[in-house]
């Protein structure tokens, strides 16, 4: 068929290497030429503006036709007036978004649930033409952060500054920006948009931490105990002070900076270190965490004033937030006692942190807990058995779970027989609307001598995690 032969010839021609190379080069050049124009049309909303002024375009065409047909001055002047209004409006709207600068400074790159995140904005009107209005639209995903607004009556060559403060109610890593501005002309004919550069930020919201007055069992009852304030000739991680060199001191104990400063030999003194670490095992299995039926309305309500007055719960009504907050608070409690704290989470990524001490470890744990989600597929019994098998005698395990399955309790009893110290924090999911029975779990833990706390929806964690652990299971 003639058509098929022509198509075959065209296909062979396009398949030639030289032709393809030349064609791809032309396509690349055309893309480089038209891509900026296409992006400008999309971002500025030029097509939408043409739809908005179509009536004036039709009016101008009618007036121009009447002026040509009748040769009357009134029609010429009206057509010129329409052109003048369109041109001035177009220039005004486009110049308004170009002659505008915005500086964004994130004052709190790290915040915490229950505290305030703050940003500072400085807007500069750099042009010679005043701006009737500038609309700011922030594409960030931090909930309850009111950055989007309208700035009205901006005089020429002035600077405005304001702060945006919002209460952090959700933990996680959030993105702020980019900011897109929009402005128009006095007649409302054109509205242009422009994405402002360097207006993207990120903020990490740590989980809330509660200052616990005590956490049972007392540190002295745990195998390994607290740091013993006893001098030792061994080198440990706890340096307690310095003194002058005495005959018999090891040279690796010499503190050279103090020696150079005092012009005599100065050695470091050390204290005995506790022999056990604290491991926090956080259950983030998918399917066992739940929330109250009114959880969505909790997120949507404006609770800022009530929150500051301590009239409402500061935690979202779901077991995940209660478990993460309990883990963060317990980690802070032991780190304040100079204990080495590690973390293992049964989420999808299997979040893991080796035991360590100090503020740096606390920041590390809070950073990890900020993004933890209940998306794990491993049952808590299996997770607990795998982690406990790697630990040595004398280690303290803090188990945080909403699970009422009896299988993990058998592993807990086996860990007790292996001289592992256990403390359980049970998030009672029945108080969140799930029909589960926790009395069996509490009874078996109490019978095995395992200290356990029960946290219910609406409980004050400072009270729920303090005092006698066995008494708190009631």
C-alpha positions in Angstrom: 0.0 0.0 0.0 1.4 3.5 -0.9 0.7 4.8 2.6 2.5 1.9 4.3 5.5 2.4 2.0 5.6 6.1 2.8 5.4 5.3 6.6 8.2 2.7 6.2 10.4 5.3 4.5 9.7 7.9 7.1 10.4 5.4 9.9 13.7 4.4 8.3 14.6 8.0 7.9 13.9 8.8 11.6 15.8 5.7 12.6 19.0 6.9 10.9 21.7 7.7 13.5 22.6 11.0 12.0 19.0 12.1 11.7 18.3 11.0 15.3 21.3 12.9 16.6 20.4 16.1 14.7 16.8 15.8 15.7 17.6 15.3 19.4 19.9 18.3 19.3 17.1 20.4 17.8 14.6 19.2 20.4 17.1 19.9 23.2 17.6 23.5 21.9 13.9 24.1 21.6 13.3 22.8 25.1 16.0 25.1 26.5 14.4 28.0 24.6 10.7 27.4 25.5 11.0 25.9 29.0 11.6 29.2 30.8 8.7 30.7 28.9 6.5 27.8 29.8 7.5 27.9 33.5 6.8 31.7 33.5 3.3 31.2 32.0 2.5 28.4 34.5 3.8 30.3 37.6 2.5 33.7 36.7 -1.0 32.5 35.7 -0.9 34.3 32.4 -3.6 32.1 30.9 -5.9 32.8 33.8 -5.3 36.5 33.5 -6.2 36.4 29.8 -9.5 34.7 30.8 -10.1 37.5 33.3 -9.7 40.3 30.8 -11.4 38.7 27.8 -14.4 41.0 28.2 -12.0 44.1 27.8 -10.4 42.5 24.8 -13.9 42.0 23.2 -14.8 45.6 24.1 -11.6 46.9 22.6 -12.3 45.0 19.4 -15.8 46.4 19.1 -14.6 50.0 19.8 -11.7 49.6 17.3 -14.2 48.3 14.7 -16.6 51.2 15.3 -13.7 53.7 15.2 -12.6 52.3 11.8 -16.1 52.2 10.4 -17.4 55.6 11.7 -14.1 57.5 12.0 -15.5 59.1 15.2 -13.0 60.5 17.8 -15.0 59.1 20.8 -14.5 55.5 19.7 -10.8 56.1 19.1 -10.4 57.6 22.5 -12.3 54.8 24.2 -10.2 52.2 22.4 -7.0 54.0 23.5 -8.4 54.2 27.0 -9.0 50.4 27.2 -5.5 49.7 25.9 -4.0 52.2 28.4 -5.9 50.5 31.3 -4.8 47.0 30.3 -1.2 48.0 29.8 -1.0 50.0 33.1 -2.7 47.2 35.0 -0.4 44.6 33.5 2.7 46.6 34.4 1.4 47.3 37.9 0.6 43.7 38.8 3.8 42.3 37.3 6.0 45.0 38.9 4.4 44.5 42.3 5.5 40.9 42.6 9.0 41.6 41.2 9.7 44.5 43.5 9.2 42.5 46.7 11.7 40.7 48.9 11.0 38.4 51.9 13.5 37.2 54.5 12.7 34.1 56.5 14.5 33.3 59.7 13.7 30.2 61.7 14.4 31.0 65.3 13.7 27.5 66.6 15.1 24.8 64.3 14.4 22.3 67.1 11.2 22.5 69.1 9.2 20.1 71.3 5.6 19.1 71.7 4.0 21.5 74.2 6.4 24.4 73.3 6.4 27.2 70.8 8.0 27.3 67.4 8.9 30.8 66.2 9.9 32.4 62.9 10.7 36.0 62.0 9.8 37.5 58.6 11.1 40.7 57.1 9.2 42.0 54.0 10.8 44.7 51.8 8.9 46.7 49.2 11.8 47.6 46.9 10.0 49.4 44.1 8.8 52.9 43.4 5.2 51.9 43.0 3.1 51.2 46.2 1.5 47.8 46.5 -2.2 47.5 47.3 -1.9 44.0 48.5 0.5 41.1 48.6 -0.7 37.6 49.4 1.7 35.1 51.0 1.0 31.4 50.7 3.2 29.0 52.6 3.4 25.4 51.3 4.7 24.0 54.5 3.2 21.1 56.3 3.6 22.2 60.0 0.0 22.1 61.4 -1.3 25.2 63.1 1.6 27.5 61.8 -0.2 30.6 60.4 2.4 32.0 57.9 0.0 32.5 55.0 -1.5 36.0 55.1 -2.3 39.2 53.1 -0.1 42.3 53.5 -2.1 45.4 52.5 -1.2 49.0 51.7 2.6 48.5 51.3 4.2 51.9 50.8 7.2 52.1 48.5 10.7 51.4 49.9 9.7 50.3 53.3 10.4 47.2 55.5 7.9 45.3 57.6 8.8 42.6 60.2 6.7 40.3 62.2 7.0 37.0 64.1 4.9 33.9 63.7 4.6 31.8 66.9 2.7 28.5 66.9 2.2 25.8 69.5 3.8 22.5 68.6 1.2 19.7 69.0 2.6 17.0 66.8 6.1 15.5 66.8 8.0 14.8 63.6 10.0 16.4 60.9 8.2 19.1 59.0 8.9 21.3 56.0 8.3 25.1 55.9 7.9 26.7 52.6 8.4 27.5 49.8 6.5 30.7 49.9 4.5 31.9 46.9 3.4 35.5 46.6 0.6 36.9 44.5 -0.4 40.5 43.7 -2.5 42.4 41.3 -3.5 45.8 40.0 -6.1 48.4 41.3 -8.6 47.3 38.7 -8.4 43.6 39.5 -7.6 42.6 35.9 -4.3 40.8 36.5 -3.0 38.7 39.3 0.5 37.3 39.0 2.3 34.8 41.2 6.0 34.3 42.0 7.8 31.7 44.1 10.2 33.4 46.4 13.7 31.9 46.5 15.4 30.8 49.8 12.2 30.4 51.7 12.4 26.7 52.4 13.2 25.5 55.9 12.8 22.3 57.9 12.0 21.9 61.6 12.1 18.9 63.9 9.5 18.6 66.7 10.8 16.4 69.5 8.3 14.4 71.6 7.3 15.8 74.9 9.5 14.9 77.9 8.1 14.8 81.5 10.4 15.5 84.4 9.9 12.4 86.5 10.6 12.8 90.3 11.4 9.0 90.5 11.0 5.9 88.5 10.6 2.5 90.2 12.5 0.5 91.1 15.0 3.0 92.6 18.4 3.1 91.0 20.0 1.6 94.0 17.8 -1.5 93.6 18.9 -2.1 90.0 21.7 -4.5 89.5 24.7 -2.3 88.8 23.2 0.6 90.8 24.0 4.3 90.5 27.4 5.8 89.9 29.4 5.1 93.1 31.2 8.2 94.4 34.4 6.2 95.1 37.9 6.9 93.9 39.6 4.3 91.9 43.0 3.7 90.4 41.3 2.3 87.3 40.6 4.5 84.3 36.8 4.8 83.8 34.5 7.1 81.8 33.7 9.2 84.8 36.5 11.8 85.5 35.9 13.4 88.9 38.7 15.8 89.2 42.5 16.4 89.2 45.4 16.4 91.6 49.2 16.7 91.6 51.2 13.8 90.3 52.3 11.3 92.9 55.0 8.6 92.5 53.4 5.5 91.0 50.7 7.2 89.0 50.4 6.0 85.4 51.6 8.4 82.7 48.3 7.9 80.8 46.5 9.6 83.6 48.4 12.9 83.1 46.2 15.8 82.0 48.6 17.7 79.7 46.6 20.9 79.4 46.5 21.4 83.2 50.2 20.4 83.4 51.1 23.1 80.9 48.9 25.6 82.6 50.3 25.0 86.1 53.9 24.2 85.1 53.8 20.9 87.1 52.4 17.4 86.5 48.7 17.1 87.0 46.8 13.8 86.8 43.1 13.0 86.5 41.1 11.1 89.1 38.2 8.7 88.2 35.2 7.3 89.9 33.7 3.8 89.7 31.2 3.3 86.9 27.9 1.5 87.1 28.2 -2.0 85.5 24.8 -2.1 83.8 23.2 -0.2 81.0 19.5 0.7 80.5 17.8 -0.4 77.3 14.4 1.0 76.3 12.4 -1.4 74.1 9.5 0.4 72.3 6.8 -1.6 70.7 5.7 0.0 67.4 3.9 -3.0 65.9 1.4 -2.1 63.2 -2.2 -3.0 64.2 -1.9 -2.9 68.0 -1.8 0.9 68.3 -5.0 2.8 68.3 -6.6 6.2 68.9 -9.8 7.5 70.4 -12.8 8.0 68.1 -12.6 11.8 68.6 -8.8 12.0 67.7 -9.4 13.9 64.5 -11.4 16.6 66.2 -8.6 16.9 68.7 -6.2 17.8 65.9 -8.7 20.3 64.4 -9.6 22.2 67.6 -8.0 25.4 68.6 -6.5 24.6 72.0 -3.7 27.1 72.3 -5.3 29.2 75.1 -6.6 26.1 77.0 -3.2 24.4 76.6 -1.4 27.2 78.3 -3.9 27.0 81.2 -3.3 23.2 81.6 -7.0 22.4 81.0 -6.6 19.8 78.3 -4.3 16.9 77.7 -1.2 17.8 75.8 -0.9 14.4 74.1 -2.8 13.3 71.1 -5.4 10.7 72.2 -3.6 7.6 70.7 -1.4 4.9 72.2 1.5 5.8 69.9 2.0 9.3 71.3 1.7 8.0 74.9 4.2 5.3 74.3 6.7 7.6 72.6 6.4 10.3 75.3 6.9 7.7 78.0 10.0 6.4 76.2 11.4 10.0 75.9 10.7 10.8 79.5 12.2 7.6 80.9 15.3 8.1 78.7 15.7 11.6 80.1 15.3 10.4 83.7 18.1 7.8 83.4 20.4 10.1 81.5 20.0 12.8 84.2 21.1 10.0 86.6 24.3 9.5 84.5 23.2 6.1 83.3 24.0 4.8 79.8 20.7 4.5 77.9 20.1 2.6 74.6 17.0 2.4 72.5 15.5 -0.2 70.2 12.2 0.3 68.4 10.2 -2.4 66.5 9.1 -0.1 63.7 9.7 -0.8 60.0 13.3 0.7 60.0 14.1 -1.1 63.3 15.4 2.1 64.9 18.4 1.4 67.1 20.8 3.4 69.3 23.7 2.1 71.3 23.8 3.0 75.0 25.6 6.3 75.8 25.4 9.1 78.4 25.0 12.9 78.4 23.0 15.6 76.6 24.3 14.5 73.2 22.7 11.0 73.7 19.4 12.6 74.8 19.3 14.8 71.7 20.1 11.7 69.6 17.2 9.7 71.2 14.8 12.5 70.8 15.7 13.0 67.2 15.0 9.3 66.6 11.7 9.3 68.6 10.5 12.4 66.7 10.0 10.4 63.5 9.1 7.0 64.9 5.7 5.6 63.6 3.8 2.5 64.4 4.5 0.7 61.1 6.4 -2.3 62.2 5.4 -5.8 61.3 7.2 -7.8 64.0 5.2 -9.0 67.0 6.5 -7.6 70.3 7.2 -11.1 71.7 9.6 -11.9 68.8 11.2 -8.4 69.0 11.7 -8.7 72.8 13.2 -12.2 72.5 15.7 -11.2 69.8 16.8 -8.1 71.7 17.0 -9.8 75.1 19.2 -12.6 73.6 21.9 -10.1 72.8 22.1 -8.6 76.3 24.3 -9.6 79.2 23.5 -10.1 82.9 22.6 -7.1 84.9 21.2 -5.0 82.1 18.0 -3.1 82.8 15.2 -3.4 80.2 12.3 -0.9 80.1 9.5 -2.4 78.0 6.9 0.0 76.6 4.0 -1.7 74.8 0.2 -1.6 74.4 0.1 -5.3 73.7 -2.0 -7.6 75.9 -0.7 -10.8 74.3 0.4 -13.3 76.9 3.3 -14.6 74.8 5.7 -11.7 75.5 5.1 -12.1 79.2 6.6 -15.6 79.1 9.7 -14.2 77.5 9.8 -11.5 80.3 9.7 -14.2 82.9 12.5 -16.0 81.1 14.6 -12.8 81.0 14.1 -12.4 84.8 15.6 -15.9 85.3 18.6 -14.8 83.2 19.3 -12.0 85.7 17.9 -9.2 83.4 16.2 -6.4 85.3 12.7 -5.6 83.8 10.4 -2.6 84.2 7.2 -2.6 82.1 5.1 0.4 81.0 1.8 -0.8 79.8 -0.3 1.5 77.6 -3.8 0.5 78.3 -5.4 0.4 74.9 -8.8 -0.4 76.4 -9.0 3.2 77.6 -8.6 4.4 73.9 -11.7 2.5 72.7 -10.3 -1.0 72.0 -11.8 -4.0 73.8 -8.8 -5.6 75.4 -8.3 -7.0 78.8 -5.1 -5.9 80.7 -5.9 -7.4 84.1 -4.4 -10.7 83.1 -1.2 -9.1 81.9 -0.9 -7.0 85.1 -1.6 -10.0 87.3 1.1 -12.2 85.6 3.7 -9.4 85.8 2.9 -8.8 89.5 3.1 -12.6 90.2 6.5 -12.7 88.5 7.8 -9.7 90.5 8.2 -7.5 87.5 7.6 -3.8 88.2 4.9 -2.5 85.9 3.1 0.8 85.3 -0.3 1.2 83.6 -0.9 4.3 81.6 -4.4 5.2 80.5 -5.8 7.8 78.2 -5.9 11.2 79.9 -3.4 10.2 82.7 -0.8 12.6 83.8 2.5 10.8 82.9 4.3 12.5 85.8 2.0 10.8 88.2 1.5 7.6 86.2 5.2 6.9 85.9 6.2 7.9 89.4 6.0 6.1 92.8 5.6 2.5 93.4 5.3 0.5 90.2 3.2 -2.3 91.5 0.8 0.2 93.1 0.3 1.9 89.8 -1.1 -1.2 88.1 -4.4 -0.9 89.8 
